[in-house]
Amino acid sequence: MKNCPNCHAEIEENFEICWNCNYSLTENKVVEFEEPSEKKKDIDCLRCNVPLVFAGNFKFHEGTRFGILGNLLEAFVNRESFDLYLCPKCGKVEFFSPNI
C-alpha cells in the first residue's frame, strides 16, 4: 500500500488515481472527471436555430382521477415519461423519449 501525496489516503499498489481525491500519481495533479449526461441532448430549435434548453424529465398520465379511489386506480393508468426542451427565443416546447 502507498499513500496519496495530496490527501494521505492509503492507495492500492496497482492504482494510479487516488480513490478519495482523484489525485493522479502519473500526472501529479488532481484529475477532474465529467459525469456523463445521458439526458441532455444537443438539439437546435427548428424555427430559430438556437440551442434548446433542457427543462427536465416530466411524467404524464392518461385519464382522470375518480374521487376517493383516484390514487388506487392510478396503478392501472398508462404513464409516460418525456424529456422536455424549451426554446429560449420563441418559447417552443419539444418532447423527446428519454430512452432514445
Residue pairs with C-beta under 8 A, 6 or more apart in sequence:
1 10
1 11
1 12
1 13
2 10
2 11
2 13
3 9
3 10
3 11
4 10
4 11
4 18
4 20
4 21
4 23
4 25
5 23
5 25
6 18
6 21
6 23
6 30
7 18
7 20
7 21
7 23
9 18
9 19
9 20
9 21
11 18
11 19
11 25
15 25
16 24
16 25
16 26
17 23
17 24
17 25
17 31
18 24
18 25
21 30
22 30
22 31
22 32
22 33
23 29
23 30
23 31
24 30
24 31
39 54
39 57
39 83
39 98
40 54
41 54
41 83
41 85
41 96
42 51
43 51
43 52
43 85
43 94
43 96
44 50
44 51
44 52
45 51
45 52
45 87
45 89
45 90
45 92
45 94
46 92
47 87
47 90
47 92
48 87
48 89
48 90
48 92
50 87
50 88
50 89
52 85
52 86
52 87
52 94
53 85
53 86
53 87
53 88
54 83
54 84
54 85
55 84
55 85
55 86
56 83
56 84
57 81
57 82
57 83
57 84
57 98
58 81
58 82
58 84
59 79
59 80
59 81
60 79
60 80
60 81
60 82
61 74
61 77
61 78
61 79
61 80
62 77
62 78
62 80
63 77
63 78
65 71
65 73
65 74
66 73
81 98
82 95
82 96
82 97
82 98
83 95
83 96
83 97
83 98
84 93
84 94
84 95
85 93
85 94
85 95
85 96
86 92
86 93
86 94
87 93
87 94
